[in-house]
Amino acid sequence: MFDPWINISFEGCIAANILIDALKRCGPQFDTEKLVDVLENTHNLDLGLGTPLSFGRGEHQASHKVWGTQLEPDGKYESIDLE
């Protein structure tokens, strides 16, 4: 069965893990500016995705990699190499 929420759930999980990492690095006393600074100085974060995630002052998208999948006739997802 096709589930359009799988990709959204995966992206949400990644975003949550990035936020958790940043909050840990902020420490107990943080504000919005410190959180933004920590996120913009996140480089080569390894969440086990096979590609490091990085941000910068002018780069607020951690990765430009796309993980391709296709739905097989039997209803199962198969990953496809897009490189």
C-alpha positions in Angstrom: 0.0 0.0 0.0 1.3 3.5 -0.9 2.0 5.7 2.1 2.8 9.4 1.2 3.6 10.1 4.8 6.8 8.0 4.8 9.0 10.7 3.3 7.5 13.4 5.5 8.0 11.3 8.6 11.6 10.6 7.6 12.3 14.4 7.1 10.6 15.2 10.4 12.8 12.6 12.2 15.9 14.1 10.6 14.9 17.6 11.6 14.1 16.6 15.1 17.5 14.9 15.5 19.2 18.0 14.2 17.3 20.2 16.7 18.1 17.8 19.6 21.8 17.9 18.7 21.7 21.7 18.6 19.8 22.0 21.9 22.4 19.8 23.6 25.2 21.9 22.3 23.4 25.1 23.5 23.4 24.0 27.1 20.8 24.7 29.7 20.9 28.5 29.3 20.0 29.3 25.7 17.9 31.7 23.7 16.8 31.9 20.1 20.0 33.8 18.9 22.2 31.1 20.5 20.2 28.3 19.0 20.5 29.9 15.5 24.2 30.5 16.0 24.7 26.8 17.0 22.7 25.6 14.0 24.6 27.9 11.6 27.8 26.5 12.9 26.8 22.9 12.6 29.3 21.2 10.2 29.6 17.5 9.3 26.9 16.3 11.6 26.7 12.5 11.3 23.2 11.1 11.9 24.0 7.8 10.2 22.4 8.8 6.9 25.5 8.2 4.8 26.1 11.9 4.2 27.2 14.5 6.6 24.9 17.5 7.4 26.1 21.0 7.5 24.6 24.5 7.9 26.0 28.0 7.5 24.9 31.6 7.7 23.8 31.5 4.1 23.0 27.8 3.9 20.0 26.7 5.9 19.5 23.4 4.1 21.6 20.7 5.8 21.8 18.5 2.7 21.0 18.6 -1.0 21.1 14.8 -1.3 17.9 13.1 -2.5 17.1 9.5 -1.5 15.2 8.0 -4.3 12.6 5.3 -3.8 10.1 3.6 -6.1 7.0 1.6 -5.3 7.2 -1.9 -6.6 4.1 -3.7 -8.0 3.9 -5.8 -4.8 3.5 -2.6 -2.8 7.0 -2.5 -1.3 9.4 0.4 -1.5 12.7 -0.1 -3.3 15.5 2.4 -3.0 17.0 3.7 -6.3 20.5 5.1 -6.8 20.1 8.6 -8.2 23.8 9.3 -8.5 
